[in-house]
Every structure is written in structure tokens, then in C-alpha cells.
């Protein structure tokens, strides 16, 4: 009986030892697994930290590189000098283009003007010209004299026809021969827009050689030549304005100094068109007046 009991006790002790060993083994395996998971988590966290640090370093390095590269590429002394020179040239070009307008605005619209009558007519009681032609000129010493000769020759040879067209255009048709003769003179006004060549001298020479001689031989036709000189170049518009406000003709027209428009065709066409407009307007408004 004692032997049997010793055997049972021994078996119980062995079972308990096995159970404790299994429990310890499970416990150690669980602890090992927990430590393994914590280790993997730390490794993952450390890798994330390293990745974020590397990303920050890369971003800082690239941004610094871009900033330094743009600065070095766009703000080098050579390119800076080229940029300043281009800006300076642009300002000079703008000043050159708008210089006449700036001077006119700064000093007033009406710049200094000299008005010179070139014809030496003997008629003390000179009537109002029927037509004034304003010719703005700037450095036109070569093209102005031929244009003046062509214009004056055409006007004198076709005086009667041009006068009738002017009367029709201005609604001042003459009934008497005396009145027609008194209002058949022409006025040519050359406006020298501050030329730096011999435009003024060429105009005076032309009048002395052609107009004054012909007027003297014809006993005084009543035509007048005037030279208006602007003290500074003010542009074509200012030259035309200076001539228009000083013209004495009943009808005032403008012609280019280079003869761009043929006066033999252009002047009659303009006067006829103006006469047609005046006739149409008169016909339309006459019944309303009555």
C-alpha cells in the first residue's frame, strides 16, 4: 500500500511539474511575443521618424537650392546691368516719342509763333480770300517748293472754276461781277513746325521768285502767301491748328507738304462734295424755315 501511494504521489508531482513547465513556457512565449511586437512597433516608429527627418532634409535642401539658383541666375551683376540699361532705353524712347506733346502741355497749347506775310500786294483794302490752304511742313526743304509751285499754278490757271466751287460750298454765291472779283483771291499758309533744315528759306525764295513776280506783272492779283513759324516742333496737329486759327479765308482746307494728294483732282472733288452737302442740307431745311 505504501508503494502504491508513493507511486501516486510521484505521478502527481510529475504532472504538476509538467503543468508548471507548460505554464512557464506559455508565459515566456507570450512575453516573448509581446516584446517582439513592441520591438517591431519601435522599429516602425523609428523608421517613420527617420523618413520624416529625411523628407525634411530633402525639402530644405531643394528649396535652398532653388532659391540660390534663382538668385544666382536672375540677379547676377551682368543681368542686373542689362535690365537697368533696357529700362533706361525704354524711358528714353518714350520721352522721345512724347516729347512734343509734353512740351506743349507743359508750356501751354499755343507755343511761340511768328507770322510773316510774304506777298507784297499793293491793295491796301484787300478783301477776304475765298480759300485758305494750310500746309504744315517739317523739314520739307526738298518736297515743299514743287508742291507750292504745282498748287499755286493750278489755282491761278483755274481761278474762276475754283472760286465758283468755293462759293457754292460756302453758300456765298456772288451775283455781281465786282463782288466776284473781290472774293476770288487765295491764301496759302505754310506752317513751319520748328524745322531744322531750310524749309523757311525755301518758302521765302519760292514766293519771291514766283508769286511776287507774277503779282507785279498782273497788277496785283490779291493772292497772299503767309509763313507761320512755330518756335518748337509741336506735331502736325498743332501746326494745322496754328494755321487754321490764323487763316482769313471763307473756306479753309489743309494740304500735305509732300504733295501726297494731287490737287488737280483732290481739290475739285472736295469742293464739289461740300457743295452737294450744302445743297442737300439747304433743300432739306428750307421747307421747315417757311
Secondary structure as GFF3:
##gff-version 3
##sequence-region A 1 290
A	DSSP	alpha_helix	2	74	.	.	.	ID=ss1
A	DSSP	alpha_helix	77	107	.	.	.	ID=ss2
A	DSSP	beta_strand	113	117	.	.	.	ID=ss3
A	DSSP	beta_strand	131	137	.	.	.	ID=ss4
A	DSSP	alpha_helix	143	157	.	.	.	ID=ss5
A	DSSP	alpha_helix	159	170	.	.	.	ID=ss6
A	DSSP	alpha_helix	177	182	.	.	.	ID=ss7
A	DSSP	beta_strand	186	192	.	.	.	ID=ss8
A	DSSP	alpha_helix	199	206	.	.	.	ID=ss9
A	DSSP	pi_helix	207	211	.	.	.	ID=ss10
A	DSSP	alpha_helix	212	217	.	.	.	ID=ss11
A	DSSP	beta_strand	224	230	.	.	.	ID=ss12
A	DSSP	alpha_helix	236	246	.	.	.	ID=ss13
A	DSSP	beta_strand	251	254	.	.	.	ID=ss14
A	DSSP	alpha_helix	263	289	.	.	.	ID=ss15
###
